[in-house]
Amino acid sequence: MLTPEITKRITDAVDAAFDRQLEFTAELVRHPSLRAEEASAQDLMFTQMEARGLAMDRWQLDEETLSAHVGYGPTTVAFEDLTNVVGTYTPAGPATGRSLILNGHIDVVPTGPEDTWSRSPWDAEIKDGWMYGRGSGDMKAGLAANLFAFDALRAAGLAPAAVIHMQSVVEEECTGNGSLAALQRGYTAEAVVIPEPEENMLVRANVGVIWFKVRVSGKPTHVREMATGFNAIDAAYTVMGDLRELQDKWNADKGSHRYFEDLEHPINFNIGMISGGDWPSSVPSWCEFDVRAALYPGVTAADAWSQIEACLRDSTSGAEVSAVRSGFFSEGYVLEEGSDAEGVLASSHQEVFGSALESFTTPGYLDGRVFTLYGGIPALVYGPVSEAIHGFDERVHVESVRKVTKTIALFIAEWCGVTETR
Amino acid sequence: MLTPEITKRITDAVDAAFDRQLEFTAELVRHPSLRAEEASAQDLMFTQMEARGLAMDRWQLDEETLSAHVGYGPTTVAFEDLTNVVGTYTPAGPATGRSLILNGHIDVVPTGPEDTWSRSPWDAEIKDGWMYGRGSGDMKAGLAANLFAFDALRAAGLAPAAVIHMQSVVEEECTGNGSLAALQRGYTAEAVVIPEPEENMLVRANVGVIWFKVRVSGKPTHVREMATGFNAIDAAYTVMGDLRELQDKWNADKGSHRYFEDLEHPINFNIGMISGGDWPSSVPSWCEFDVRAALYPGVTAADAWSQIEACLRDSTSGAEVSAVRSGFFSEGYVLEEGSDAEGVLASSHQEVFGSALESFTTPGYLDGRVFTLYGGIPALVYGPVSEAIHGFDERVHVESVRKVTKTIALFIAEWCGVTETR
């Protein structure tokens, strides 16, 4: 256990640097690190980690290596544009503590129509205690929290007594291949902290996600013969209805899935994108839509996918229906209760917040599954209060970020151990 | 009335040139004259008309002039890419007959996915009595029929005794602005023949058409909070349902519209294109779709549009719904029975087909409305048997084309009168 005096030195150090932390977070937000456009933001992360004396590693994701892994989801952009950044801290003396990965993803989702934002998604303005911007919550505040929590120890005259890998990965929003590539590269540890925007709580369990693109097609005709022509847009909605029946069936089974029993609607099939037809006066012959489906922990992606394929094969639409996987092909995970890592996080959180750490189940994808399922590493997905991630006017609560940063700093000190440097 | 001997000379001349007519039709089909890409096909029409000694006129459509006309539909492509071609025949001697416009449109609709065609849409292959290809029926066979019907008189040693304007226009498939521009340029006559693919029949009445693009939008969120997020793709489908209620209401009123009483479904609202959403794992914030709506003759486009706007304003979707006009803004027309022009066509048709000319009502747009409504010119929309126009494997029946060409040739001779040139 950290002494009250050390605890205070660390949390004071977070406070002392917090303005700079916000400035850095804002700078990160101002890099629009949309998918395959993460390079400049990764440059910034690289530079910042390097300036802290970390041993730097930056590499391009490799399709061949990744695709051999059961957790791989098909990447549909050029691999040339995808690089991970990892900076490694190694203690000067013997590593007496427990090793740690501080993980975060640099990629952000599209803004949607920018005119629906009340401001630019990239200006990172702070107003009424919230920092706005695409990626502010999901999860540049978390990436900055990792970095500045690490800084706080040094500023407090302390050095972690174990190896720490600071990771900035890509592809968390679409495949999870970034964290998977980091694991495949050999980065492992005794715990991982991922400060995703989680309402100051710990994620106990989450769903797996599969992305797929459905194509519905048939024979069109002139609109004057519409009664005889197949209408792919109408048929697509029928297929969506078929998929939602499968979704309802899976939701009805929530009682048999630990940690999901009390969620109102744990399994969401989201129709996120649609396109179809070539001409207003022709009955549309094709329609494609993109689906994000969720699955419970313990259900393999392969099993879920075969149910989805069967659903599409048996579609009531009467159309030709085909589907290809287009991203995530991931299982969910459960963070089993009672780990040492969770215990340390709980005490750090209690120290900072003055209240017990709560855990919850989240029906969204998290890279935590990579570490838990394939690395045997307890994944502590824990982070600040946010609103409207993936929506308009995404924002993160500034004081929550401060407290989360303090919690992570205390966690590092307790988990890794510290030596005095003064 | 034409003598049997002259009739035979003319129809024999059509037969004699029919192989060349098919070759020329195929050449036209091999020019993919998609919207705003009609130039090379118009070059060909220009050259062919010029070679026949017609006085040539080719001009670019003009937005300012067009948009002042009540029948204008907003053009959404560059006007620079849109030119009409008209060749005018003037008799050497006094014009003793009735003047005529032979009209056809050069533009074709998109092919849709080409792999759904059994062959290239542009190879114009003839198989089992049908010529295949996008535009084969709609309406390059008709453009060629106009030209070769005109040729047949000359080959038969006859010269028309009235002015004939041979028109190849653009924009028939999207706005009708091509024929409208020709009318505005001053081209008028006592009758117009438009050999659209009409099953060897005469169009008695047709619908007007309005094109518009609907945008449905709202506030999205992360899919994990899907219950709280607005889903624009779902909302779009609700709006489509609202529009179909309006469509049903209009169809229910068919009994009060002359020539439409007996059609099963005269009013079609076609959802021809759709797009929406930015990311599979974000609840979609926007969705746009393109609608082609039909209206009865006698209903002004402005009236129909105000009903459509009210329908969208009162949408049950709970979404923000807006719409812009994106093409056709046209009224339907009726070809009143008993015109001299129809009488002449009926006798020409009887002569060639050995059966009475039938007329029918077609629930699709036709440029006939330009001449009928705004020029006071009887529009004879009459042409060959086709299948799958606007669909896959569009085709036109070769022997039907031959007969239609003969009918048009006899019509020219009877309507315009002829003088012997031998």
Boltz contact constraints between the chains, C-beta under 6 A:
constraints:
  - contact:
      token1: [A, 109]
      token2: [B, 279]
      max_distance: 6.0
  - contact:
      token1: [A, 109]
      token2: [B, 282]
      max_distance: 6.0
  - contact:
      token1: [A, 110]
      token2: [B, 278]
      max_distance: 6.0
  - contact:
      token1: [A, 110]
      token2: [B, 279]
      max_distance: 6.0
  - contact:
      token1: [A, 112]
      token2: [B, 278]
      max_distance: 6.0
  - contact:
      token1: [A, 112]
      token2: [B, 285]
      max_distance: 6.0
  - contact:
      token1: [A, 113]
      token2: [B, 286]
      max_distance: 6.0
  - contact:
      token1: [A, 211]
      token2: [B, 280]
      max_distance: 6.0
  - contact:
      token1: [A, 220]
      token2: [B, 391]
      max_distance: 6.0
  - contact:
      token1: [A, 221]
      token2: [B, 391]
      max_distance: 6.0
  - contact:
      token1: [A, 222]
      token2: [B, 389]
      max_distance: 6.0
  - contact:
      token1: [A, 222]
      token2: [B, 390]
      max_distance: 6.0
  - contact:
      token1: [A, 223]
      token2: [B, 268]
      max_distance: 6.0
  - contact:
      token1: [A, 223]
      token2: [B, 270]
      max_distance: 6.0
  - contact:
      token1: [A, 223]
      token2: [B, 292]
      max_distance: 6.0
  - contact:
      token1: [A, 224]
      token2: [B, 363]
      max_distance: 6.0
  - contact:
      token1: [A, 224]
      token2: [B, 364]
      max_distance: 6.0
  - contact:
      token1: [A, 226]
      token2: [B, 268]
      max_distance: 6.0
  - contact:
      token1: [A, 227]
      token2: [B, 265]
      max_distance: 6.0
  - contact:
      token1: [A, 233]
      token2: [B, 271]
      max_distance: 6.0
  - contact:
      token1: [A, 233]
      token2: [B, 274]
      max_distance: 6.0
  - contact:
      token1: [A, 237]
      token2: [B, 237]
      max_distance: 6.0
  - contact:
      token1: [A, 265]
      token2: [B, 227]
      max_distance: 6.0
  - contact:
      token1: [A, 268]
      token2: [B, 223]
      max_distance: 6.0
  - contact:
      token1: [A, 268]
      token2: [B, 226]
      max_distance: 6.0
  - contact:
      token1: [A, 270]
      token2: [B, 223]
      max_distance: 6.0
  - contact:
      token1: [A, 271]
      token2: [B, 233]
      max_distance: 6.0
  - contact:
      token1: [A, 272]
      token2: [B, 277]
      max_distance: 6.0
  - contact:
      token1: [A, 272]
      token2: [B, 279]
      max_distance: 6.0
  - contact:
      token1: [A, 272]
      token2: [B, 280]
      max_distance: 6.0
  - contact:
      token1: [A, 272]
      token2: [B, 282]
      max_distance: 6.0
  - contact:
      token1: [A, 272]
      token2: [B, 284]
      max_distance: 6.0
  - contact:
      token1: [A, 273]
      token2: [B, 277]
      max_distance: 6.0
  - contact:
      token1: [A, 274]
      token2: [B, 233]
      max_distance: 6.0
  - contact:
      token1: [A, 274]
      token2: [B, 274]
      max_distance: 6.0
  - contact:
      token1: [A, 274]
      token2: [B, 276]
      max_distance: 6.0
  - contact:
      token1: [A, 275]
      token2: [B, 275]
      max_distance: 6.0
  - contact:
      token1: [A, 276]
      token2: [B, 274]
      max_distance: 6.0
  - contact:
      token1: [A, 277]
      token2: [B, 272]
      max_distance: 6.0
  - contact:
      token1: [A, 277]
      token2: [B, 273]
      max_distance: 6.0
  - contact:
      token1: [A, 278]
      token2: [B, 110]
      max_distance: 6.0
  - contact:
      token1: [A, 278]
      token2: [B, 112]
      max_distance: 6.0
  - contact:
      token1: [A, 279]
      token2: [B, 109]
      max_distance: 6.0
  - contact:
      token1: [A, 279]
      token2: [B, 110]
      max_distance: 6.0
  - contact:
      token1: [A, 279]
      token2: [B, 272]
      max_distance: 6.0
  - contact:
      token1: [A, 280]
      token2: [B, 211]
      max_distance: 6.0
  - contact:
      token1: [A, 280]
      token2: [B, 272]
      max_distance: 6.0
  - contact:
      token1: [A, 280]
      token2: [B, 290]
      max_distance: 6.0
  - contact:
      token1: [A, 280]
      token2: [B, 292]
      max_distance: 6.0
  - contact:
      token1: [A, 281]
      token2: [B, 292]
      max_distance: 6.0
  - contact:
      token1: [A, 282]
      token2: [B, 109]
      max_distance: 6.0
  - contact:
      token1: [A, 282]
      token2: [B, 272]
      max_distance: 6.0
  - contact:
      token1: [A, 282]
      token2: [B, 390]
      max_distance: 6.0
  - contact:
      token1: [A, 284]
      token2: [B, 272]
      max_distance: 6.0
  - contact:
      token1: [A, 285]
      token2: [B, 112]
      max_distance: 6.0
  - contact:
      token1: [A, 286]
      token2: [B, 113]
      max_distance: 6.0
  - contact:
      token1: [A, 290]
      token2: [B, 280]
      max_distance: 6.0
  - contact:
      token1: [A, 292]
      token2: [B, 223]
      max_distance: 6.0
  - contact:
      token1: [A, 292]
      token2: [B, 280]
      max_distance: 6.0
  - contact:
      token1: [A, 292]
      token2: [B, 281]
      max_distance: 6.0
  - contact:
      token1: [A, 363]
      token2: [B, 224]
      max_distance: 6.0
  - contact:
      token1: [A, 364]
      token2: [B, 224]
      max_distance: 6.0
  - contact:
      token1: [A, 389]
      token2: [B, 222]
      max_distance: 6.0
  - contact:
      token1: [A, 390]
      token2: [B, 222]
      max_distance: 6.0
  - contact:
      token1: [A, 390]
      token2: [B, 282]
      max_distance: 6.0
  - contact:
      token1: [A, 391]
      token2: [B, 220]
      max_distance: 6.0
  - contact:
      token1: [A, 391]
      token2: [B, 221]
      max_distance: 6.0
